[in-house]
Amino acid sequence: MMERIASDLTFILLALIVAALLGFIIGWLLRGGAIKLLNEEIASLKIKLNDCEKNSQQKSRMGAVISNYDAAAIKAVFGKNIIEDDLKIVEGIGPVIEGILTNAGINTWKELSITTSSQIRSILYAVDEEKFRIHDPGTWPDQAGMAFRGEWKELFEYQEFLDGGKIPG
């Protein structure tokens, strides 16, 4: 008989606990807990949308993403074939520095053209300041911009003026 009473009391106690939990959940939902969470999520998504729209506007202000790559025009000016977005077309950049820039996320002429020379210098110095101190990336963004815009003759003439990728003087 005692076992039966203990069993019944356990059942009643569990039923009360489940009812209390359901009551709490229903009360929370009715008080606006779920609505508050959804409103917070909507606000967060609106912020993310605004950020995306700002990024899109910035990209459109930077110009088209499509370069003016023309293999025949490049060969006519430089006398050799150059593949699109080959950073080594920039005087002062060789295979090692191209690899460092690529590892830093600078893979195209456009990306290099919108990177400041101080940012480039920081990237190089992070690898080996002593080794790359002699390099001056001051003209690299301009050269990359000319390549991106397809200004091959201007780029060639500018590079003829430069001394090892640096402005003489």
C-alpha atoms as one frame of an Amber mdcrd trajectory, in Angstrom:
protein
   0.000   0.000   0.000   2.824   2.397   0.843   4.385   1.682  -2.522   1.152
   2.610  -4.216   0.947   5.924  -2.366   4.631   6.712  -3.174   4.027   5.888
  -6.819   0.920   8.084  -6.958   2.716  10.960  -5.222   5.620  10.700  -7.679
   3.192  10.807 -10.584   1.360  13.823  -9.143   4.666  15.592  -8.455   5.890
  15.030 -12.042   2.550  16.199 -13.426   2.808  19.409 -11.360   6.369  20.053
 -12.537   5.370  19.597 -16.195   2.349  21.868 -15.702   4.528  24.525 -14.050
   7.013  24.420 -16.936   4.248  24.664 -19.520   2.707  27.558 -17.599   6.048
  29.354 -17.503   6.633  28.883 -21.237   3.124  30.007 -22.149   3.415  33.024
 -19.830   6.797  33.959 -21.319   5.403  33.749 -24.834   2.365  35.814 -23.926
   4.451  38.458 -22.115   6.396  39.047 -25.323   9.611  37.124 -24.716   9.476
  35.525 -28.136   8.413  38.779 -29.745  11.322  40.560 -28.061  13.779  37.952
 -29.387  12.333  38.237 -32.888  12.528  42.042 -32.780  16.170  41.819 -31.683
  16.883  39.443 -34.570  15.165  41.808 -37.023  17.236  44.741 -35.714  20.420
  42.709 -36.088  19.516  41.733 -39.656  18.744  45.376 -40.513  22.218  46.383
 -39.319  23.792  43.646 -41.439  21.732  44.734 -44.457  22.848  48.354 -44.017
  26.481  47.207 -43.851  26.034  45.208 -47.063  24.437  48.180 -48.796  27.315
  50.461 -47.691  29.871  47.955 -48.992  27.994  47.717 -52.278  27.942  51.507
 -52.633  31.668  51.704 -51.878  32.402  49.076 -54.508  30.318  50.896 -57.099
  32.193  54.131 -56.334  35.484  52.306 -56.914  34.462  51.541 -60.469  33.833
  48.421 -62.458  35.319  45.179 -61.269  36.144  44.172 -64.822  39.621  45.189
 -65.886  40.629  46.379 -69.330  42.890  43.416 -69.973  43.930  43.178 -73.609
  46.635  40.589 -74.258  47.382  41.868 -77.762  47.747  45.478 -76.605  50.026
  44.408 -73.756  52.234  42.382 -76.091  52.388  45.286 -78.541  53.598  47.663
 -75.817  55.710  45.390 -73.593  56.859  42.919 -76.251  55.840  39.916 -74.168
  52.772  38.070 -72.984  51.470  39.026 -69.563  48.600  37.198 -67.937  45.769
  39.149 -66.383  46.373  40.325 -62.813  50.046  39.305 -62.876  51.368  41.550
 -60.115  54.892  41.193 -61.479  54.002  43.667 -64.243  54.495  46.297 -61.552
  58.114  47.427 -61.529  59.555  46.532 -58.136  57.473  43.384 -57.653  59.065
  40.017 -58.305  57.900  36.475 -57.591  58.697  36.623 -53.853  56.840  39.871
 -53.214  53.980  38.733 -55.442  53.653  35.639 -53.224  53.650  37.759 -50.070
  50.965  40.077 -51.471  48.887  37.117 -52.638  49.114  35.549 -49.170  47.896
  38.875 -47.762  44.820  38.758 -50.041  46.053  41.110 -52.763  45.543  39.044
 -55.908  44.569  41.501 -58.627  45.717  44.763 -60.169  42.610  46.441 -58.808
  43.214  45.205 -55.277  46.810  46.416 -55.431  45.711  49.755 -56.873  43.433
  50.474 -53.892  46.010  49.402 -51.314  48.109  52.224 -49.915  51.867  52.062
 -50.083  52.012  52.136 -46.277  49.703  49.102 -46.136  51.947  47.299 -48.629
  55.019  48.253 -46.608  53.360  46.881 -43.448  52.624  43.604 -45.218  56.241
  43.282 -46.340  57.653  44.288 -42.948  55.447  41.736 -41.215  57.278  39.058
 -43.196  60.825  40.421 -42.810  61.367  44.133 -42.193  65.135  43.957 -42.621
  64.916  42.113 -45.943  62.196  44.294 -47.487  63.323  47.684 -46.154  65.052
  48.470 -49.472  61.785  48.107 -51.395  59.708  51.241 -51.915  56.088  50.432
 -52.815  55.249  54.119 -53.307  54.493  53.731 -57.024  53.007  50.240 -56.948
  49.337  51.243 -56.490  49.628  53.741 -59.381  51.242  51.170 -61.661  48.615
  48.568 -60.751  45.867  51.124 -61.418  47.242  51.775 -64.903  47.317  48.035
 -65.579  43.761  47.624 -64.277  42.496  50.468 -66.469  44.345  49.116 -69.513
  46.674  52.111 -69.803  49.507  50.007 -71.221  51.418  52.715 -73.047  51.220
  55.050 -70.041  52.342  52.239 -67.735  55.287  51.403 -69.989  56.363  55.065
 -70.197  55.986  55.487 -66.432  58.108  52.412 -65.809  60.749  53.741 -68.214
  60.874  56.875 -66.030  61.126  54.905 -62.774  64.369  53.631 -61.308  63.804
  50.138 -59.925  60.166  50.898 -59.250  61.011  54.180 -57.481  60.704  57.760
 -58.632  64.250  58.936 -59.413  65.807  61.548 -57.257
